Amino acid sequence: MTTDKSDWAKITPPPCNTDLWKKGENAGVYDSGRVGGANAFEHIILGIKEDTGVEIDWHYVGGRAVVRVMMEDFQTVKPHLIQRLGYANEEL
């Protein structure tokens, strides 16, 4: 995956994965503006998905990016969320 920020604006985030929306757990709530907005946030999430092989997705709620993952996959993605976004939900 490219890290060239000029490519980030070309990414159009797709709708949130239906299974994760219905059955997943909130892995964290983030201010996507801290990383450059929705397209940059999508790039980060796609990178975590690529690095881990885990289905992970996000959507907006109240102006915040909510990351969702299946409960059984949380421990796999947690260190990546912490490394790239600063923290992850500690209650899962």
HUZI-V58090 format. One record per backbone hydrogen bond with DSSP energy under -0.5 kcal/mol. NH is the residue of the N-H (numbers start at 1). CO is the residue of the C=O. E is the energy in kcal/mol with one decimal. If there is no record, write none. Layout:
NH,CO,E
NH,CO,E
This chain:
5,3,-0.7
7,4,-2.0
8,5,-0.8
9,5,-0.6
10,7,-1.4
11,8,-1.5
13,11,-0.7
21,17,-2.4
22,18,-2.4
23,19,-3.3
24,19,-0.7
24,20,-1.3
25,69,-3.2
27,25,-0.6
27,67,-3.1
28,67,-1.0
30,65,-3.0
32,30,-1.0
34,31,-1.7
35,32,-1.2
36,33,-0.8
37,32,-2.5
41,37,-2.5
42,38,-2.7
43,39,-1.9
44,40,-1.9
45,41,-2.4
46,42,-2.8
47,43,-2.0
48,44,-2.1
49,45,-2.4
50,46,-2.5
51,47,-2.6
52,48,-2.2
53,49,-2.6
56,54,-0.7
57,68,-2.2
59,66,-1.6
61,64,-2.4
64,61,-1.7
65,30,-2.8
66,59,-3.5
66,64,-0.6
67,28,-2.7
67,65,-0.6
68,57,-3.3
69,25,-2.0
70,55,-0.6
73,70,-1.9
74,70,-0.7
74,71,-1.2
76,73,-0.6
77,73,-1.6
78,74,-2.4
79,75,-0.6
80,77,-0.6
81,77,-2.4
82,78,-2.4
83,79,-2.4
84,80,-2.5
85,81,-2.9
86,81,-0.6
86,82,-1.5
87,81,-0.6
89,27,-3.5
